[in-house]
Amino acid sequence: MIRNDLRNIAIVAHVDHGKTTLLNEMLKQGGAFRENQVVEDRVMDSNDLERERGITITSKNTALHYKGTKINVIDTPGHADFGGEVERILKMVDGILLLVDAFEGCMPQTRFVLQKAMELGHKIIVVVNKIDRPDARLYEIEEEVLELLLDLNATEEQLDSPVIYCSGREGIASYSPDQKGTDLQPLFDKILEHIDPPKGDAEGPLQMMVSSIDYNDYVGRIAVGRVTRGTIHTGQEVMICDYHNPDTHYRGRVVTLYQFDGLKKVPCESATVGDIVCVSGIENITIGETMCDPSLVEALPFQKISQPTVEMTFGVNTSPLAGREGKFVTSRQIRDRLQKELLKDVSLRVSDTDSADTFLVAGRGEMHLSILIETMRREGYEFQVSNPHAMFKEIDGKKCEPIERLVIDVPDTATGVVMEKMGYRKGELQTMVPQGSRVKLEFLIPARGLFGYKNEFLTDTKGEGIMASVFECYAPYKGDIPTRNTGSLISFETGVAVVYGLYNAQERGQLFIGAGTDVYEGMIVGQSPKAEDIVVNVCKEKHLTNTRSSGADDALRLVPPKTMSLEQCIEFIAEDELIEVTPKNLRMRKVILDKTQRMKAWAAKRK
């Protein structure tokens, strides 16, 4: 059976190349909204964190209609840390729209997602987006994409992939870089023409791969997947199996069935080959499992997900201020929340440590883990986390570490300082391409060499630099990389910070807190310009005397403190420091709070 009335596609690209904006216009022109309906910008970025940061974090399904054909579209994240979201949904589609920025061209994540799609043999439509940019390089971009396809050993059919030129913001597309379109009709026509319609045995026994998990307080867990064989209908009894665990079988029943239409889930009685559906009523179903007819239980192989490369420890908050602000503070509650996250995030790993209060959480990068921390924090969890560590492996008897492919786009005046910092962090230059007044540099660098570099990079390039990385491979250990060359200002005692104490402390470095902040011994209150830590007393009050002198009562002026975001805290802390995460505050502290014990531990380590 060939479903000519259906197409399944995913939009993939590097971060900020305009996927969600283009999909917004596709939905408008595909009749998903009423003519007078007010539509938010980037309507698919539905959760608070996505809206605040302007990035897509999780893959989402939608559908539109064009010339009697339903087009199921999956919006995917562009950031390398969320690459697992892209990998797990590729089995649901028959083709991809590969978006490439008309100026930036092919970036690391472009290569990553294209490689994964090509491994599955998907049809590709190259979409050169943002053609309205004044610095657009339309003819060069097409050549760059062709070079990338050749580099990835594309088949002849994939090398002949059509190219569409469009502006997602204006909602226009054309077949030629010299012509400006009036709407997205050329893109829709090319999708119908080039992407294969779904096909399969509609009369055979049911087979459906679960590629995504949603959750609803009323119906519980919702499995999202594509029907690859047979027909599914409400009330049907099914058998759940797992390709990687052949002995795992259990029965379930389809209670409700939905299909996507626009931004809504529409209830339906049945669905057949090629349809992407949501199924509720099966309690323990997870990503990667196959839903089958009990008469023929055959599990489908799940796309192998790339392994995590960075790990952090999550533990129960042990600071003197613990338990004041959080709703969920025990190790059992933290463990349950992390296990719940594993059900929908296939690229996350959680393991136990020697301590019952601490867990090792591994992910794709600092941002991947920081999004999890921020989400848990907003849900009312209180805990503490360590600084990130690269995950080492032993390959052929050698200690190996994860290597990232890093692409940096900077003004030519900043090239020298970037090259210097990359050398310091064990980065190896691969290519260097001038583009007008800017230079595009490509490095292979250890993952740990990027820890704490982002803010430094933005300072070095005066905010004009763009950097992006993606995991490349494991390679032999590159040697020690020096950590930060600044120290911490540490609170001397427990109490409340006062103006007089802060005034004296600000001469020693940059403060992170203001007057009236609760502090405790061992808490980090600022950054020292020197390499060693300095203990300061921010709770010190001015002693009154019976002698009045001129100028004694002059107002003390404090320099505004630096407010640290979660990502900045993660980049800042050293090996012997932790971040205390609560719903209301982020505090940095030493692992050992007592100064005497800290000095003894430091002396023992030096020996």
Disulfide bonds with the S-S distance in Angstrom:
none
